[in-house]
Amino acid sequence: MSQYRLFKHKDYERSAESLPPSIRRKALWAQVLLGTRGRTPSVKGTTGLNARWRRTPVQGNHYYMWWIPKSELGFDREQERIDQQLTQSILVHSIRHHDQTDEPIELGSLTDYEEIPIASLDPRYEEQTEVSTKVQQEYVALATVKGLPGSGKTISLLYLARDLAKRNDLRKILYITYTSRLKRAAQEFLQAQGEAIAQKVRVATLGEIETQLTELPAQHEPFGELTNFSDFLELQSNALLGPWRRYPQTLFTEIRAHLLGKTFPPGYQLPSARALELMTYSVGLDATAYGSSRGLDYEAADLACRLAERAQQNFYFQDQKAAYLAIQRLQRGKLPRWLAELDALVIDEVQDLTLVQIAMLGEIVCERQRQQSNAPFAFVVAGDESQIVQPSGFDWGATKDLLGEQVGTWPEEFEFSYQRRSPYNLARLIDNSWNFYGNLPRRLRPSGRRQAFLYETVGVDAADAGNGQLFLCLPPELPSKRQLTNGNPTTMLPVQQWQDLLDELVAKPGRVIVDLSENLHHTLHPLLATDNESEEAIFLPREIKGLERTTVILYGLNALYERAVDLCHNHHSDLIPRFEARRLFDEMRVALSRSTDRLVIMEEAGAPVLDTLELETIPGVLPIGWADLIEMLQTEELSAIEVIEGYLDEVDDFFERGMWAQGYRRNRRAYELAVQLDDSALKREAEEQHIRGHLQEASQLMGAQDWQRSHQLTLHAATLAQTFGDPVLLDEVDDQRTELSMAVAVAVRDHLDEAVEDLVARRFEQAHQGVVNAGNLVKFTDDQALREEVDETFAAIAWRWAARLLDHDQHPATIERVVRLFDRAAQAMQRQEDGEGFQAVHILAERYRELPPKAQFNKTELLDLLTRTEQYLAVVGPLDLDEEAYLYVKHWLDECFAALFEHPTLYFTWVTVAQEFIAVAPYPDFDEHLWELESHLTLLLDRGRASADDLSIKRFRAFAAVYNETPAEASVLWEELGEIELAIEAARNAGDMERAYQLLRQAREPIPEGLAVSVKAMRLLQQLHQKHQGLYPAEREALRSALRELDAALDEDPTAMTERDETER
């Protein structure tokens, strides 16, 4: 459903019925735009009684469609504010001639307006409708739509997608375009056609499709890579660049369009050998094949190939790599799930796709046909060779050959012959720019023929302003560095003149300088009071591609033309300069085609470029002085509404090109004007654009995997949307937050997998870096389980790496690093509310911070370390962990043992802690360590360096006696120590029942019945030993039998006896 509701006055048709069809259709398209995005590209304001009405030009400056947001009529503003939370309402009144501008609009009542469903509007001309009609007549259709700018290609594709979606025999339609802005425009149109249509048609950018097919990061927008590539070339040696050094942009074109853009996977085949010539390279980059294809010598071709490989290794041209890999995956049967339901593929802006990208799309269709050969399918591509945004080497003939070979049918061609966008005079100038290519060898000229287009004129005189204005203006010469330093005040006059021009250009929307010299901004930058004006008003040719402005001023046209012509001459010994000339001619054509109303060429009348453009054949070309130019701009009448709407349109352009600072400045300027005007509709538009700009920038950063800045901008957008209170925007923010969280989660998972792999391979530093990277990212997700896994992985890596570091050396820097690892691991445990884990790691951190390893600990330090060891065991012992959890306990015990010999009073403390350790983990060295301590103690006692009466030493000797299985000795020592219970235990282990009995009586402890009886028995047996002589033989035998039974009973397992007794009971 559209976000906007459209209401048309009951007398609208009466105002339009007598007008030419072209005006009525432009008005219909303007209504479609109002219903989909709430405004049209060109809007005129009004004054006086009609001050809040908007006018959209539908024929030059002669006829306008009048409309107004309902919010600006003053009807029940509070109810209108509530309604606007769901949708906007726009009233369309009539089409009026310019002469009627000041006549008051008869608004009438709201009941005079009828709601018009956007889906009911169809502004297509006959040739645009014919595309849809003929494509739908074919069971399997392949079609191409070609035409110059303004001929209506995109409109025909949008309505074709809508018509296909209405068919019951078709399931899903995929509509692919080149940039995010074009994607949004298509989505807005389709949503306005109704929920059913929007659900059947999926809109995506080419980069998104490549990512889905290959999992490589999408190229978010196509405009920034050339700048980054130039930085990459700065890092290369002159020897590697060779003849390409002077032509970096041409090298970029060659690599993208003619090397990587024509490289196909090994073994890739088309149905007919006739198409093999399309695939320049199918076994990797081949300098010989490339040189032959482009007419280059082997050295230049080889350097280009090597630079292409190096650039891709540095992650340039990833879109070409993705297309290459996608073809491989498709042919191996690795198909996306959505392919099974795909019944139509519509491609806009095909001229920006390289041959391998076009082949990738054709391969999608091939795979779909292989799966469902009997199902209907429509495949339509549209483009314009003269409007290539990215260098692609596009050629209609090669494209039709390739797609025809893949699909198995020759494409039906639709060619639009009416130029409906540029004014008549400007369109003629653009057409004359074809003359540039006459300077080039035939093989380097555009492959398409020069098309004979039909143009509409406004009024009866081609010199009428509505047909486009052309001016010639000689610019003031900028001062040189020497002139700037001579102190002459007149030197700064030209600078001030440029400042005046830039101030005026920025003051109103729709005005721009296209700098063909590419030096103007750089020259003016140190001279101007502020740089904002030059940033907003001066565009390079590659930056202005695809954009339109009302007033375009061309700077440096003739100098660039003469340079290009010079490059075409025979005194250049190779083709590379001619490649550069072709690129320059393309740039000049782009610059000449950007104006929708007024073009100012900053050249004198006799400049050679003007002769080539046949300027004398175009009516109404006027010379204009610098002061008059500025005055003309100053006196241009633009209402506040026109200024605001114009700014908002330009902001979209800035955002699309990633020029965020310029876009935000213009947006805030528009918002401030809307506040001054108290126009709630425009304030809303500006705020929506401001918030969506943050989402766009965050999305671009997400595509570049700059997760932190993307997260920050998304949060800022959320704050703005919350303040704004629009539920639609809040949903968009939530969707982006979810998308960002999911994308970050994938990146985190990749880092974690690599970290674990490195950990297993004992590459601890790499593992640590991997988990740190994961930790830096995971905070940008809402996945709590993933956060826990990152923390657990970090703790595991920190644990093992710290041990490795300590094994390697114990330098202070190493210890400091170990402490940092444990501190961060403790923080991770604390985040996960793992109390025991936090305590354990905190003990480790504190130990190494406060008691770092050293060659020899003193007694106090030994006791400290043993205490910390006991604390650690107290925390970890009950947790039933594996042996690795006690790694550091062993280290600490060994550290203590190394310094223990001269501190016999600590022997017992050490063995006690060691015994706690042995209870939960093996300690193979304990026996040997204990023997060494006993031996050393004996030596110390013999030499009088230790006292046998020392309680701690006595305890150690008692422990050793027990451990060495001499319990009788232990019992005596424990008794001397007052440890009666231990003495009793040792006595009983020694079999000295009498001693145990006596110790129990002394301690007044309960005497076990068995022990008491046994002691009495032993005493009686001793007496019997002295008094058995008088026993009869039978009595002796009875006694022997009783003793044998007792002996057998004593041999029984006490546990078994207990179980038997319980069973009997």
N, C-alpha and C positions, 0 to 999 in steps of 0.2 A: 504493500500500500504506500502511496505517495505521502511524503511528510507535509505536502501542501494541498489545499483544496482550492479549486478554481471555480469562480462564479462569473457567468457572462450575462451582460445586460440583454434584455429582451429585444432591444433595437440594434444590437450589434450587427446582425446580418444585413440590416437595411443600410448601415454605413459602409459595408464592404461589398455589397452585391454588384455595384457598377465599376469596381476597380479591376485592374488587370489581374489575371490568375497569379502572376508572380508575386504581387503584393499580398494577395490573400493567403498564399502558401507560406510566405515569410511570416505573416502574422500568426498562422497556425503553429509554425515551428516555435515562434516566440512564446505562444501559450503552453506548448509542451515543456519548454524550458522553465517557465514560471511554475508549472505544476510539479516539476522534478527537483528544481533547485532554488526556486523562489526569486530568481532574477534572470535577466538576459545579459549577454556580453556587452551590449551597448545600451545605455540608458540616458535619456535626456530629462532634465528637471524642468520645472516651470516656476513662475512667480505669480504674485497677485492672488486672485481668488482660487487659482488652481495649484497653489504652491506645493501641496503635498502629493499631487499626482505625478506619476512617472510616464515617460513616453519612450517607446522602443521604436527606432527607425525601421521601417519596412520598405522604404524606397529612398535611398540617399537622404537628403535633407528636405524631402518633399512630403512624404506621408509617414505618420507615426501611429502606433497602436497605444491607446491610453489605458493605464491600469493603476491600481493602488492597493496596497495591503489593507485589509479590513481594519487592522489596528490603528490606522492613521485617520479613520473617519470620525473618531470620537464617540462611537456608539458603545455605551456600557463598558468602559475600559476595564473594570474589574472582571466582568464576565469574559471579556475578550482575553484577559490575562490567563484566566483559568483554561479557556478553550485552547490557547496556544501551547499549553503543556503537552498536548497531544498532536496538534496540527496547526498549520497556518492557513489563513484564508486570504485569497487575492481576488479582487473584483476587476474584471476586464470590461471596459465601457464601450469603446468604439475605435474606428480608424478615422483619423482626421488629417486634413491637409495642414501644412505648416502655417498657412495664413489664418487658420482658426485657433492658433495657440492661445491667444489672449481671450477667446470667447469662453465664458464660464461653462463648466461642465454641469449638465443637469443630472445630478446624482440620482434623484428619485429615491425610492425606499428600497430596503433590502429585498422586499418581495418582488422587485423588478428584475432580480438577478436569479438565474437558474444555474445550479451546480452542473458542471460539465466534467464527466469522467475523463481523465487524461487518456485512458485507453481508447476513447472514441475519436481522438484527434489523429488525423493522418495527413501530414503536410507534403507527402511525396509527389514528385512530378512523375510523368508517365514512364520515363526511362528508369526511375528508381523503383517503381512498382513492378516493372517488367522483370527485374532481377528475381524478386520473390516468386512471381508467377511462373517463370520458366524453370527455375531451380526446383520448384515443387512438382513440376510435370515429369521430372526424371526420377526413376526409382533409385538410381545411384547417380548423383549429380556432382560434377566438378566444374566450378566456374571461377573466373577472374573478373574483378571490377577495377578498372583503371581510369584515371582522370586527374587533372591538375587540382591544386587547392581551390576549395570553394565549389566544386562540382557536385557535391552531395554524396560522396562515397560512404561516409560513416553513417549518415541517416539511412541510406539504403540497407546497410548491414544491420543496424539496430532493429529496423522494422522487419527485416528478413528473419532475424532471430526470434522476434515476437511471433511472426506468422508460423514459423516452424514449431514453436512451443505450443501453438494452438492445436496442432495435429495430434490426434489420438494414437496414431501408429508410430509416433516418435517418442522416445523416452527422455533422454537428457541431451541438452545442447551445450557445447563448450564454446564460449566466446573469448578469444585470446587477443589481447592488445599489448602495447609495448611499455607503457608507463602506468604508475599508480593513479595518476590523475585521470587518464583515459579510462582506466578500470572503474574508478569511482563514478565517472560520468555515465558509463554504460550501466552500472548497477542502479544508479538513481533512475535512469530511464526505465529499466525493466521492472523495478519495484513499483513504479507509477502505473505499470500496465496491469497490476493485480498480483495477488499472492500466488495464484496458480502458475502464472508466467514466470515470476521471479524464482519459484522453486524448481522449475524445469531448466532454466538457463543459468549456468554457472559462468561467472566472469573471472578471469585470472590474467595476470601478466605472464609474459613468456618466462621470466625468471622464476616465477612460482611453479610453473609446470616443469621446468628443468630441475628444480629442487625436488619435487615430488618423484621424478623419475630417477634421480641419481643420488639424492640426499646431500648434494653439494650446496653450500650456502647460496641463496638467491642474490642476484645482482639487483639491489633494491631500486635504483634509478640509473639510467644509462649515461648521465651527463658528467659524472665526476672522474671517470677513469682516465681520461686523457691527461688531466692535470697531474694525477699521481704517476702516470707513465712517464711524463716529462721529468719528474723527480727521479724516477728509476734510471732514466738515461743519463742524468747528471752523474750517476755513480759508476758509469761504464767508461772504460778507457777509450781514447780516440782510435786506437788500433782496432778495437772491436766494433766501433761504430762505422769506421771507414767513410764511404761517400754519403752515408745516411746522416752523418753528424749535423749537417746543415739543414736537414729536412725532418725534424722529429715528428711533426704531425703527419707527414706523408709516410714515414716509417710505421706509425701507429695504424694508418689506413691500410698499408700493405699487409701488416701482420694480421690484423683483424679480418680484413675482407678477402685477401688473396692468398694468405698462407693458412692460418688456423681455420678460417671460414670456409676453406675448400679442402680440408683434410678429413678423410673418411676412415672408419675403422678398417683394419686389414680384412680382406675377404668380403667386404660389403659389395653387393651386386644388385644391379637393377635388372628388370626383366629383359631389356633389349640392350645389345652391345652399342646401339646408337647413342645411349646416354653415358657411356663410359667416359667420353670426353669431358663430361661435367665434373667428374671426380678427379681433380688434378693430382691428389696424393692419397693413396689408399694403403701405403705401407709406412706411414710416418712422414715427417718433413723431408722433402727431396729437393736439394738445391738445384740439381740439374733440371728436374721437371718444372720447378718454380721459375727458374731463369728462362727456360724455353717458353713457358706460358706468358711471361710478362716482358720478354725481350731484353732481359738483363744478362750481363756477363756473369760467369760462375762466381767470381769473388764477391760481388755485391749480393748475389742471391744467397750464397753460403753465409755471409754475415747476417743477413736478415733471418735466415733459418736459425742460426745460433742465438740471436737475440730473442727470437720468438720462444725458443725452448727455455732460455733463462728467464724470460718474463713470466712464463707460465709457472716455472718453479717458484717464483716470487709472488704467485697468486694473482697475476694479471690475466685478463681474458678468460676468466673462469666460466663465463657464459658459453664460450666456444668449447671449452673442455667438457662442460656439462652436456652440450648437444651431442658431442662425439660419444661420450659414455652412455647417454640415453639410447642412442641407436644400438649400441652393443647390447644393452640390457633388454631392449625390446625384442631384438632378434634372438636372444637366448630365452625368451619367454617370461622374463621378469616384468610382468605387466601390472600397472596400477589397477586397483579394484574398480575405479570409476569407468574404466574402459569397457567393461562388459555391458554397460547401459548407454554408452555413447552412440547417438544416432545422427549427430551433426556437429561439424567443426567449422567455426567462422573465425577468420583471421583478419584483423585490421592492422594497418601500418606494416604490411609485409615487406615494404622496401627497406625497413631497418633491420631485416633478418639476413644473416649470411646464408650461403647455400647449404651449409651443414645444418643450420637451424631449421631451414625450410624442409630439408630432408628428414629431420627428426619429426616434424609435424606430419609429413607424408607417411612416415613409418608408423605413427600412431594409427593413421587411417588404415594402412595395410594390415596391421595386426588385428584391428577391429574387423576388417573384412574376412580375414582368415578364420576368425572365431565364429562369425555369423555371416556367412557369405550370401544368405538368402534374405537378409534384412535390409530395409532401405537405409540410405545414407546420403547426407549432403555435405559437401566440402567446398567452402567459398573463401577466397582470399581477395583482399582489396589493397591497393597501394598506389603510390605516386612517385615515379622515379626522380622527380624534381624536388622532393621534400624529404631527403634522407637525413635523419638526425644523427645516426651513428654510421660510420663508414662500413658498408656491407658488401660492396661490389655487386649490388643488386642489378639484375638484368631480367626483364620480363620474358625474353625468349628462353633463357636458361631455366627460369622458374617454371614456365609452362611445360618445357620438355621434361624436367625432373618430376613434377607432380603427375603429368600424364603417364610417364613410365611407371610411377609407383601405384597409381590408382587403376591404371589399365584403361583409361578413357581420355580422349583429348578434351581439354577444358573449353567450355563455352565462354566467349569473351564478351564482356559488357564494357563499352567505352562511353563515358559521359562527356558530352561536347559543350555543355553550357558552363561558363565560368560565372558563378553567382556570388562570389565573396568580394573580390577586389573591384574597386571602381574602374570604369572603362579605361581611363588614361593610364592608371597604374598597371592595369592588366596588360595593356599594349607594351608598356616599358618592360614588364617582366618577360613578355613574349620576345621582345627584341634582344633580350640578354642571351638568347640562344646564339647570337652572332659571336659571342666570346669563343665558343668552341671551334669556330672556323680557323683559329690560330693553331690548333692541335693537329697532330697526325690523325688520320681517320680512325685508326684502331683505338685511340684514347678518347674519342668523343663519346657522348652518351649513346648507348645502343638503341634507345627508343627514337622513333621518328618525331620530328617537331609536329605537334598536333595543331590542327586548325580549330581554334575554339571560337564559340559564339559569345558575344558580350552584350550585356544590357547597358543602355545609356539612360541617364536621367534627364528628362526634358528634351528639348530639340537641339540644344547646342552642346557639343562634346566638351566645350570649355567651361560649361556650368560647374560650379563648385562641387556638386554632388557626384561628379564623375572623376573626382580625384584631382588634387592640386600638386603641381611640380614647381619647385623653386631651385634657383642656383644662387649660392651664397659663398663669397670668398671669406674664409676664416682669418682672424688676426693671427699673425705669426708669433708663436711662443718664443720667449727670450731664451738665449743660450745660457750656459753656466757662467761664461765670461761676462755677459751683459748683466747678469744678476748680481755680480760682485763689484760692478763699477760704481754703484751708488747713485745712478741716474734715476730720478723718480719716474720719468716717462717709460722706463723699462718695464715697470709693473703694470702699465696700462692694459696690455693684452691679457695679462693674468686676471685683472679685474673684469675685463670684458667676458672672459670665459666663466668667471665666478657668477657674473650676472646671468649668463645663459643657463648655467647649471641650477642656480637658484630658481629660475623661472620654470625650468623643466620639472623640477621636483615639486614645485608648488601645486601642480595639477597633474592628474593621472593621464596616461595614454601618450606620454612623450618620452623619447629615448634617443640617445646618440649611439649609433653602431660604429665602433672604432675599428676600421679595417686595417689601420696601421698597427694596432695592438700595443701602442706606446702612449696613447693620450692619458690614460689614467696614471701611468707611471710618471709621466712628465708633470702632470698637474698636482699630483699628490703632495709633494713638499712645498708647493706654492700656495695651496688653498688654506683658508682659515679652518675649515672642517672637511673631513673626507667623506662624510655621509652622502653628500650630493653626488659625488663622482661614483660612489658605490651603487647608488640607486639609479643613476641616469645613464651611465656609460656601460654598454654591453659589447662583448666581443662577438664576432659572427657566430661562433659555435654556441654561444650562450643565448643568442636571440633565435636560434633555430626552433621552429614550431610555435613561436610567439607572434602576437600581432599587437601593433600599437597604432593609435590614431595618427600621431605625428612621429615620423622617423627622420633623423638627421644622419646622413652618411658622411663620415670623416675618413679621408685617406683613400677614396675609391680609385682615383686616377693613378696614384702612386702604386697601388697594389696591382691595378690592371697593367701598367707598364712593366712592372716586375714580372708578372705572369707572361706577358708577351715576350719579354727578354728570355725567359726560361725556355720558351718554345723554339728559339732560334738555333741554327745549326752549330754555332760556336760552342754549344754544350755537347760534350762528347758521348753522353749516355742518356738513358731514358729517365733516370731518377728526377732531374730537373723538370722534365715534362710531366711526370706524375705530380710533382708539386704544382705546376701550372694548372693542371686539371683541378686539383684540390682548391686552388685559389679562385678559379673561375666559378666553381660550385659555391664557394663562400660568398662571392659577389652576387650571385643569383639569389642566394638566401637573403642577403641584406636588402636587395632591391625589392623583395617580395613581402616585406614585413609590415608595410604601411597599409592601413585601411582607409586613409583619407588624404593625408598630406605627406609628401616626400620632399625633403630638402637635401640637395646634393651640394656639399661644400667643395665646389670646384669652379674655376673660371670657365667662361663660355667656350673657349677653344680647346678644352681638354680632349685628348684623343679618345678617352673612354666614352665621351658624349657622342662623338661621331659614330662609334661602334654601336651605341644604343639607339642611333637614328633619332636623336631627341628632336630634331627639326620636324619630324613627321607627326609629333604628338602635339595637339593644340593646347594652348594656354600655359606653356612653360614660361615662368617669369623670373627675372633676376630680382634679388632682394639684398639690401645691405644688412650689416650686422645689427645696427640699432633698430632697423625696421623689423628684422626677424624677432628681436626681443619684444618689440612693441606689439607685433602680431600675436605673440604668445601671451603677452600680458592682457591684451584686450579680448582674447578668446572668451566667449561667454560660456561659463559652465556654472550651473546651479549647484547648490550644496549637495543635493541628491546625486547629481552626475559625478561630482568629485568623490563622494563616498563610494558609490557603486564602482567607479573606475579604480579607486584604490583597492577595493576588495578583489576585483578581477586580477589586478597586478599581484596582489599578495599570493593568489593561487599560483601564479607563474613563478614567483620567487620560491615558494615552498617546493614546487615540483623540481626546481633545479638545486635544491639544497641551500639556497641563499637565505638562511633562516633569520639572520639579524636584520637584513633589509626587509624581509617580509613582516617581521614583528613590528618594526618601526612604522611601516605603512598601515598595518592593521590598527595599531593604537591611534595613529593619526585619523583613520576613518572613524574609529569609535568615539574619539573626542569630538569630532565634527557632528556625529549622530547625536551625542549627548547635548551639544549646543543647539541642535535642530529640534531636540526632543522628539526624535523619530524612533519609536519603539521597535519597529520592524528592522530598521538598519542597525540599531544597537544590538538587537538579537543576532542578526547576521554576523556582525563584527565579533561578538563574543563567541558564537559557534565556531567561526573561522579561527579565532585565536586558540580555542581549546583543541580543535582538530589539528591545527598546526603543530601543537606540542605532541599530539598523538602521531602525526606523520613523521616528525623529526625523531621521536622515540622509535618508531617502526623502522626508519632508515638506519638508525644506530643499532637496532636489533639485527637487521640484515648484515651489518658490518661486525656483528658480535661484540659491540661495545656495550656490554650488558649493564655496567654501572650507570653510565649516562642515560641509557635507555630507561632504566628503572627510575632514575631521578626525574626524568621528564614525564614519565607515565604517572608518577605520584603527584607531580605538580599539576598535570592535566586533571587528575582525580580531584585535587583540591579546588581547582577552578570550576570543574563540572559540578561539584557539590555545592559551591557557592551559587552557581548559576541556576541549579535546580531542575535542569531539563532531563526527564527520564530517558529520552533517546540517547543523549550524550553520556549519561551515566552508564547506560548499557554498553555503549561503545568503549568507554574507558574500562569497564569490567572485562569486556571481551579481550581487549588488548592486554590487560594485566594477566589474564589467563593464558593468552598466547605467549606472552613474555615468560611467564612462569614455566610453561611447558618447554619452551625453547632453551631456557637456562637449565632446566632439569636434564635435558639431553646432553648439553655441554658438561654439566657436572658429572653425569654418568660416564661420559667419555674420559674425563680426567680421573675419576675414581678407578675405572678399569685399568687405565695405564699405570696408575699409582700402585695398584695391587700387583699387577704384572711385574713392575720394577721391584716391589718388595720381595716377591717370591724369588726373583733373580738376584736379590741382595744388592740392587742398585739403590741404596738408601737415599742418596741426595736427590736423585730423579724422582723417587717415590714421594719424598717429602715435598718437593716442588709441585708435583701433580696434585697432592691432596691439599696443599695450600691454595693452589688455583681453584680447586673445587670448593674450598671453604670461602674463598673470596666471592664466588658466584652464588653459592647455595642460599645466601641471605636474600637473594632476589627472587626466591621461589616461595611458594606456600606449602611445599611438600615437607611435612614434619618428619616423616620416615626417612626421607633422603637426608635431611639435616642430621638426624641421628646417625645415619650410616657414615656421613662425612666425619663427624666427630669421633666415632668409633675407629674409623680407618686412620684418622690422624693419630689417635692415641696409640694404636698398634705400631704405626710407623715410627713415631717419636720414641716409643719404648725400645724398639730394636735398634734404631739408628743411634740412640744415645749410648746403648751398650757397645755398639761397634766403635763409636768415637772414643769411648773411654778405654777400650782395648787398644786403640791405635796410639793414643798419647794422652797425657793429662796436663797439657799446657793450659795456662789460665784462660786463654781464648777458647780452647775446646770446652773447658768446664763451663764457661759463660754460655756457650752455645747449648750445652746439655741442659743447663738451668732454664734457658728460654724454651727449649723443647718441652720440658716437663711443665713449665708454667702454662704454656698454651694447651698442653694435654689436660692439665687440671681444669682450665677454663672450659674445655670441651666437655669434660665430665660434669662440671657444675651446670652447664647449659642443659644437659640431659637429665639433671636432677639425680645423678648417680652418686649418692653420698659416699659409699664405700670406695668407688673408683676415684672420686675426688680426693678423699683422705689419703689413699695410697699414693697417688701421684704427687700430691702436695708434700707428703713426707719425703719422697724422692727429691723433689725440687729444693726443699728446705735443707736437706742433708748436703747437697752439692753446693748450695749457695753459702751455707753457714760453716760447713765442715768439708772443704774441698780435699781431694786426695793429696797425700804428701808422702815423702819417702819414709818417715818414721813418726807415728803418732805418740804423744805423751800419754800418761795414765788418764788424765782428765778427758782427753780427746777419745781415747779408746772406750772409756766408760760411756761417753756421749754417743759414740757410734753404735755400741752394743745396745744402748737404750733405744735409739732410733730403729734398730733392727727389730727389737721386741715389739715396738709400736706398730711397725709395718706388718709383722706376722700376726699381731692381734687383730688388725683390720682385714687382712687377706686370708688368713688361715681358715676361718669358718666358711669361706665362699666356695670351697671345693673346685679350685681352679687347676688348670694344667700346670705342668712343671715350669713353663716359661714365665709364669707369673712370679716365680721366686728367683729369677735370674740375678737380680741385684742383691738379694740376701746372701747368696753364695759369694758374690764379689765382696760384700762388706765383711763377711766372716773371714774370707781370705786376707783382706786388708788388715783386719784386727790381728789375725794369727801372726802375720809377718812382723808385727810390733809387740807381740805379747810376751816373749820369752823373759824379758827383764822386769816383768810385772806379774809375779806369781800370785799375788793376791787377787788378780783378775781372771786366773785360769778357770775357776769354778763358774764365774759369770759367763765366760765364753762358751764353756761346754754346755751350760744350761740353755743358752740361746741356740747353740748348734743342735741340741736335742729337740727343741721346738721346731726348728727347720726340718730336721730329719723326719719328724712326724708327718710332714706334708709333702716333702720332696726328697729325692736321694741326695746324699752328700758323700760320694765315694772316698774323699780324702780324709774323712773324719778319723778313722782308725789310726791312720799314720800320724795325723796331727796330735791325737791324744797320746800316742806312744812317745812322740817327740816332747810333748809337754811333761810327761811323767819323767822321762830321762833327764830333762833339763832341771826339773824340780829336785830330783835326787842329787844332781850336781850342785845346785844352789844350797841344798841342806848340808851336803858334805862340806862345802866350803864356808858354811856359816853365813851365807848371804841371804838366807831365808830361815824363818823359825817354824819348826814343826808344830808349835803351839798356836800359830796364827789361825784363827777360825776359818778364814776363807781358804787357806791352804789345806787345812784339815778337811774341809768340805770337798775340795777338789780330790784329795786322796780317798775320801770315802766314795765319791762318785766313781773314781777310777777302779777301786776295789770291786764295786758292784759291776761295773762294765766288764772288768777282767774276770768276773765270776769267782771272786774270793770274798764271798759275803760275810764270812766270819770276821775278817778284818774290818770290813765295812761296818758291821754291827757295833764293834768296839768303838770305831771312830764316830759313828753317829751318836752313840751313847755319850761319849765325851763332849760332843757338840750340843748335847741336850735334845737332840732330835730323836726322842724315844720311839716315836712311831716308825721312823726309818730304821732305827736300831732293831726294833721288833721284827720288822719286815725282813731285814738282812739276816737276823738270827734264824728266822723260820726258813729262809731260803738256804741257809747253811745247814739246816736240819738240827739246829741246837734248840730243841723244844724246851728244855729246862730253862735255858737263858731267856727264851721268848716268854715263858711262863712267869719267870721272876720279874722281867721288865714290865709285863702287864700288871702284875700285882703292885709293883712300885708306883706305876703310873695310875693305879686304881682304875684301870680300864676293865671293861667286861672281858672275861676270858672265854674264848670260843669253846664250846662243849667238847668238840673233837680234840682240841689241843689239851684241855684239862684232863680228859680221860686218858689221852695218849701219854701225858706226863706221868699220871698215876700208874699206868700200865708199865711204862719204862722203869719206874721205881720198883714195882713188884717183880718185874723180870730180873732186875738186878739182884733182888733178894733171893729170887728163885734160883738164880745162878749159883748162890752159895748154899742153898738148902734143898736141892733136888735129889740128893743121894738116897733119901729114904722112900722114893716113889716106887710103886709097883710097876712092873712092865706094862701092864694094861694102862695104868695112869700115865706112864710116859708116852704110850702110843696115843692116848686121848689128847695129851698136851701137844704132841707133834701134829695131830690132825687139826686141832684148833689153830695152831700157828700156821699150818698150810692154808687153811681157809682164810685166815687173816691176810696171809701173803697174797692169795688170789684176789681177795677183795681190794687190797691196796693197789693191785695192778690194774683194776678197772678204771675206765675214764670217768672222772668225777661228774662230767656233764651227763653222760649216759646213765649213771647211777641216779642222778637227780630226776631225770625224765622217767626212769623206771619207777622210782618211788611215787612220783606224782600219778603215774598211770595206775599203780596198785591202789593208791588212795581213791 
